[in-house]
């Protein structure tokens, strides 16, 4: 029991750190007034506890080390040099010692541990005086985030250990992996509970039933291909589930796309109506405690927090650049900078910013303290609440679920929501959709948001040869840009051919050393 209380104290401290800095979340009691004897006693305590799950150190490590390197570098959207572990992602040479891969594993299990502690503490300590609706809503927030973390693990590793109570590891620290179908079932169970018990609306930044239904659509759409054995056909019953949940969000949530695509990534639009799940970040935090995405800034001190220039330039590949048509300039400019691009919102007090290098990231690069009215913001504590699930994503999931196993579709709903995404970007609507169009639209719409690798894994479940072909036909290299001409540069390393094994990370070597049972065949989970 002593171990559990230590975890609870850590959780409460993390909660206080998060919510004391955010205007849209909760006010907290002084930490001197909080103890394990008086916490979890009111609905407000439960809200305070779950607020900690939206940010903090576990998410910070993942957000910095994994969000862009895995979702974007591994997928071929971006490349970064001078970081050997990121070069391994670019060249398909990931080993069990890769620190980015290890950070992903550890971060997701830290997030899961925080969720487990919160769920179990609410179940054990919350008194009957707290209304059941409030108790279930708090547990639902934790179960959503736990489900999100397990979904991430399943995509990257397949079978992984399912842990619901971290205190059980004290007496039995060696655990087997569980079968990947069971991991997906566990995720669905968590998200279904969340869908049933989260409210229709809540404080900005908090999860709602629409968040859970959007994630359920994504999980079912992915799971539908898992047992296809490369046949090209997905499970129709699971496709129908994805279609039902996504359609309900699209038609009945009352939510709409933000009018201006570029505004999605400006701090004044944090937690806008399109954001279904976003990490909540406060300024003034230290290394691996806050949102560190601005370290990827390609600009100098004039567009960075506290006059400190970004130091880890991550660039689009020429393959990514080639996807944008001249008409698709709104999304391109909001996602990647090219020489000569002007951004009035960066260094606004100095007249704006004109990019004078070749290429660089624009999404998540939010500018100076003055630009964001955030005097305590630092290079390692951006105030952008970066969204991990947004409405446009669900619109495209809905269109994909309707397309299902068909070669193409002109279904009215599929076209309407697909074209909503396109017309917001300034593109002409289309009269028919096929799988290639959907994958390309998702790749562009969600570029630099960590999604494309997940899409490729989903494709690899039911059509591995197509997924492998996409990777092997990419030009996974950065490029120089002068006078409107893109010239490929040399790769950062020898790019080895992708295979079906590319779509699963190796188990971290350190985890195998600590738990040799990870090398044993996965076992069924006892639900």
Secondary structure, DSSP 4 states (H G I P E B T S, - for coil): -HHHHHHHHHHHHHHHHHHTT-SSS-----GGG--TTTTT-SHHHHHHHHHGGGSSHHHHHHHHHTHHIIIIITTTSEE--S-HHHHHHHHT---TT-HHHHHHHHHHHHHHHHHHHHHHHHHHH--TTS-HHHHHHHHHHHHHHHHHHHHHHHHHHSSB---S-TTHHHH------B-HHHHHHHHHHHHHHHHHHS-SS-STTS--HHHHHHHHHHHHHHHTTTTSTTSS---HHHHHHHHHHHHHHHHHS-----S-GGGGGSGGGTT-TTEEEE----SS--TTTSB-GGGG--S-GGGSGGG-------EE-HHHHTT--TT-HHHHHHHEEETT-EETTTTGGGT-EE--SSEEE-TT----TTTTT-TT--TT-B----EEEEHHHHHHHHHHHHHTTSSEE--HHHHHHHHHHHHHTTPPP-S-EEHHHHHHHHHHHTTTTT-HHHHHHHHHHH-HHHHHHHHHTS----EEEETTEEEE---SS--PPP-GGGGSPPPPHHHHHH-GGGGSPPB----
